[in-house]
Amino acid sequence: MKNRKTRRVIFTALWVLAFALVNYPIGAWASTKLTPVILGLPFSVFYFWTAYSLLVLAGVLLAWKVMRD
Amino acid sequence: MANWQIIMIIVAIYCAVVIAVGVFTRTKGQTSLADYFVGNRSLGAFVAFFTYVATFHSSFAFIGAAGQMYSAGIKFFATFTSCVVSPLMIYIIGRPTWYLGQKYNYMTQGELVGDYYESKTLRYLVAIVSLIFLVPYLQSQIAAGGIIFQTISEGRVSYLMGCVILYAVIIGYILLGGFKAVAWTDTIQGVLMIVMIWIAGGVVLVRTSGSMNWTALMQTMATDFPEKVLIPVEYWPTYMTSFISLFGISIYPPSFQRFFAVKNPKTLKWLSVTTPIYLIFFYVPIMIIAFSGVVYMPGLEKADQVVPMMLTQYASPILVGLVMAGALAATMSSTDSQLHSASSIFTVDLYKGVKPDVSDKKALFAGKVFIVVISAAALVLSQYSNALITTIVTIALGGCLQILPSLIGALYWKGASKMGAISGLIVGVTVVVLTQYVPAIKTPLGLSSGFWGLVCNLLVFFIVSKLTPKPSAANIEKFHGYLAEVNRQCDEKAAAK
């Protein structure tokens, strides 16, 4: 039980961190940058795809490590 | 044979296939309400996944999203947040809903909250709010079908006729097969959508840029249309709150009904983690097509036409036919779920609410008649709206989101009261309508009407609940006691492992 509570705190914090990446102020900063171009994408576009992918990953971890059933 | 004829033949074959699914999934003999409306609660992970994502992904994704990216660029990324966050609601709301549905045979939201708050008024209110906000979404889907048929036939099939064809095909398989037909056609449609949009994105990129490398396209976007690959600072309040409104996706009756239909809660857990992956991947090719449209087909009168127009211009007729079948699939998979859900709300909450002793056979007949009537109403309305599909969808989801507080009370908060739920819902819906349609107070601070509705709803729900009587102790135990017991058993099992 105690393990589950610790896991809940850790993975929820991880998810909130990933969620913060696509929000103000970090996301707002990234959304005004056209350079550097990464993988052929303007920085703003690359950043959001990457940040959303991280958020999806954090969600998967949260579900598997914390959720019941 | 002319290109448009080849495309129309492929689309016709697709329509025949989905009707065939309706025929094959038809239950022989007497059909029960649970069979017709929640597929006997037997949906496995594979079908549940595709029926959920296909319901979630309507023409809004295939047509509307591309239109938004074409006209406003990456500001559309704001909705991705909802694609990632709202699936978590599948677990938070869906899991307890599944347990309660299994235990007490619920099939709709109205049934569940009406029973918890011991209020038929609330049950009817939830049903009416759901139906009111289902219609605009339904209307937008039928409108999208009309646009698709009109575009692929190069105007030979009129917009009205396109809407009628879509309407007839969907009605056909829903009336035949009920929930199973909806779930299985959604599965076919979900696969078709993701495969075809990726092929379409690739083909458009190759035909416009000469290779699969998107660097040139993105460089042109950054140089010539920088406003489309940046998000202006003033957009951030909208950006950061739009996902809250889109939480409504999980509360939206067609999605919510899947919570009752899956065979176990583990399926819901799978849904909550796999859905975002599908949703995020879906938008990569959509972005490529939309940005290619910005560069190679600027100035389209209707932004929503960018996918069909780009494809008819740059792809072979067979591919256009297949992709347009995918677009129709996106439209149909949402429309069928909405119609089916509307029918279950009418039958279970309203018809059976007024006539509790009516037989399943009569109730089902009434439900089927309602499908024909409500879709005819949406068909008529689809002829009178010029709003972007995305806008209509946002209003519909924001409206349905107002049911959330009453659900939270039934699933999590023992302090909620009947009057709190009723007054919160009424205030929430009123605020959504006012902040959407009254020019003087339209979307204050740039925040969506669904967001404002939810804030006011929650405030009223909380304050009124504090001041008015709670449901009976027996009913609180029936819901919260049962859910606590389920959780305790789950924890014990996990600890034993």
Interface residues (C-beta under 8 A of the other chain):
Chain A: M1 R4 F19 V22 N23 Y24 G27 A28 S31 T32 L34 V37 G40 L41 P42 S44 V45 F48 W49 Y52 S53 L55 V56 G59 V60 L62 A63 W64 M67 R68 D69
Chain B: I74 F77 F80 T81 V84 V85 P87 L88 Y91 R95 N213 W214 T215 M218 Q219 M221 A222 P226 V229 L230 I231 V233 W236 Y239 M240 N264 P265 K266 L268 K269 S272 V273 P276 I277 I280 V284 M287 N487 C490 D491 A494 A495
